[in-house]
């Protein structure tokens, strides 16, 4: 059975849990390093998901069907 990729929300919640655990200071050094590494991987995953979402939101579909970058007027 193929494993389901975590959603952004699941990953963010897991990242928050790990940060709280690390902040508590109750973890031993080896476990803290393991959790820190896992947290960094989750942070990278979340960052990539946000970038992908931002890229999609920044494009609009024009009448002729072409994708064009969306730019706000200041």
ZADO-1210 file (C-alpha; in nm, 4 decimals, padded with zeros to 6 digits):
<atoms>
<atom x="00.0000" y="00.0000" z="00.0000" code="UNK" pos="1"/>
<atom x="00.1410" y="00.3389" z="-00.0985" code="UNK" pos="2"/>
<atom x="00.1777" y="00.5892" z="00.1827" code="UNK" pos="3"/>
<atom x="-00.0284" y="00.9058" z="00.1612" code="UNK" pos="4"/>
<atom x="00.1690" y="01.2304" z="00.1458" code="UNK" pos="5"/>
<atom x="00.1031" y="01.4510" z="00.4446" code="UNK" pos="6"/>
<atom x="-00.0937" y="01.7657" z="00.3881" code="UNK" pos="7"/>
<atom x="00.0467" y="02.1098" z="00.4625" code="UNK" pos="8"/>
<atom x="-00.1806" y="02.1333" z="00.7655" code="UNK" pos="9"/>
<atom x="-00.0737" y="01.7944" z="00.9043" code="UNK" pos="10"/>
<atom x="00.2920" y="01.8808" z="00.8549" code="UNK" pos="11"/>
<atom x="00.2547" y="02.2219" z="01.0183" code="UNK" pos="12"/>
<atom x="00.0776" y="02.0701" z="01.3199" code="UNK" pos="13"/>
<atom x="00.3517" y="01.8078" z="01.3538" code="UNK" pos="14"/>
<atom x="00.6165" y="02.0805" z="01.3255" code="UNK" pos="15"/>
<atom x="00.4464" y="02.2809" z="01.6014" code="UNK" pos="16"/>
<atom x="00.4389" y="01.9724" z="01.8253" code="UNK" pos="17"/>
<atom x="00.8095" y="01.9057" z="01.7707" code="UNK" pos="18"/>
<atom x="00.8970" y="02.2692" z="01.8450" code="UNK" pos="19"/>
<atom x="00.7038" y="02.2529" z="02.1734" code="UNK" pos="20"/>
<atom x="00.8826" y="01.9295" z="02.2644" code="UNK" pos="21"/>
<atom x="01.2221" y="02.0824" z="02.1887" code="UNK" pos="22"/>
<atom x="01.1389" y="02.3983" z="02.3815" code="UNK" pos="23"/>
<atom x="01.0474" y="02.1934" z="02.6880" code="UNK" pos="24"/>
<atom x="01.4103" y="02.0840" z="02.7192" code="UNK" pos="25"/>
<atom x="01.3051" y="01.7376" z="02.8342" code="UNK" pos="26"/>
<atom x="01.4595" y="01.5549" z="02.5385" code="UNK" pos="27"/>
<atom x="01.8068" y="01.4049" z="02.5555" code="UNK" pos="28"/>
<atom x="02.0663" y="01.5278" z="02.3092" code="UNK" pos="29"/>
<atom x="02.0309" y="01.2370" z="02.0651" code="UNK" pos="30"/>
<atom x="01.6510" y="01.2615" z="02.0623" code="UNK" pos="31"/>
<atom x="01.6656" y="01.6424" z="02.0311" code="UNK" pos="32"/>
<atom x="01.8938" y="01.6144" z="01.7273" code="UNK" pos="33"/>
<atom x="01.6595" y="01.3588" z="01.5704" code="UNK" pos="34"/>
<atom x="01.3561" y="01.5807" z="01.6314" code="UNK" pos="35"/>
<atom x="01.5411" y="01.8912" z="01.5095" code="UNK" pos="36"/>
<atom x="01.6266" y="01.7122" z="01.1846" code="UNK" pos="37"/>
<atom x="01.2661" y="01.6015" z="01.1442" code="UNK" pos="38"/>
<atom x="01.1483" y="01.9573" z="01.2143" code="UNK" pos="39"/>
<atom x="01.3806" y="02.1000" z="00.9494" code="UNK" pos="40"/>
<atom x="01.2475" y="01.8499" z="00.6935" code="UNK" pos="41"/>
<atom x="00.8902" y="01.9454" z="00.7833" code="UNK" pos="42"/>
<atom x="00.9752" y="02.3165" z="00.7605" code="UNK" pos="43"/>
<atom x="01.1254" y="02.2621" z="00.4139" code="UNK" pos="44"/>
<atom x="00.8159" y="02.0678" z="00.3038" code="UNK" pos="45"/>
<atom x="00.5841" y="02.3424" z="00.4335" code="UNK" pos="46"/>
<atom x="00.7925" y="02.6126" z="00.2678" code="UNK" pos="47"/>
<atom x="00.7780" y="02.4314" z="-00.0664" code="UNK" pos="48"/>
<atom x="00.4006" y="02.3849" z="-00.0344" code="UNK" pos="49"/>
<atom x="00.3570" y="02.7561" z="00.0396" code="UNK" pos="50"/>
<atom x="00.5739" y="02.8501" z="-00.2578" code="UNK" pos="51"/>
<atom x="00.3702" y="02.6235" z="-00.4855" code="UNK" pos="52"/>
<atom x="00.0451" y="02.7723" z="-00.3555" code="UNK" pos="53"/>
<atom x="00.1787" y="03.1247" z="-00.3979" code="UNK" pos="54"/>
<atom x="00.2855" y="03.0497" z="-00.7546" code="UNK" pos="55"/>
<atom x="-00.0632" y="02.9183" z="-00.8359" code="UNK" pos="56"/>
<atom x="-00.2382" y="03.2129" z="-00.6731" code="UNK" pos="57"/>
<atom x="-00.0139" y="03.4605" z="-00.8563" code="UNK" pos="58"/>
<atom x="-00.1338" y="03.3353" z="-01.1944" code="UNK" pos="59"/>
<atom x="-00.4685" y="03.4160" z="-01.3438" code="UNK" pos="60"/>
<atom x="-00.6423" y="03.2604" z="-01.6384" code="UNK" pos="61"/>
<atom x="-00.6835" y="03.5103" z="-01.9196" code="UNK" pos="62"/>
<atom x="-00.9782" y="03.5053" z="-02.1625" code="UNK" pos="63"/>
<atom x="-00.7683" y="03.3379" z="-02.4302" code="UNK" pos="64"/>
<atom x="-00.6703" y="03.0537" z="-02.1962" code="UNK" pos="65"/>
<atom x="-00.3112" y="03.1607" z="-02.1422" code="UNK" pos="66"/>
<atom x="-00.1692" y="03.1775" z="-01.7933" code="UNK" pos="67"/>
<atom x="-00.0212" y="03.5130" z="-01.7100" code="UNK" pos="68"/>
<atom x="00.1548" y="03.6383" z="-01.3979" code="UNK" pos="69"/>
<atom x="-00.0765" y="03.8381" z="-01.1756" code="UNK" pos="70"/>
<atom x="00.0602" y="04.1725" z="-01.0662" code="UNK" pos="71"/>
<atom x="-00.1105" y="04.4112" z="-00.8314" code="UNK" pos="72"/>
<atom x="-00.1168" y="04.7777" z="-00.9107" code="UNK" pos="73"/>
<atom x="00.0272" y="04.9978" z="-00.6388" code="UNK" pos="74"/>
</atoms>
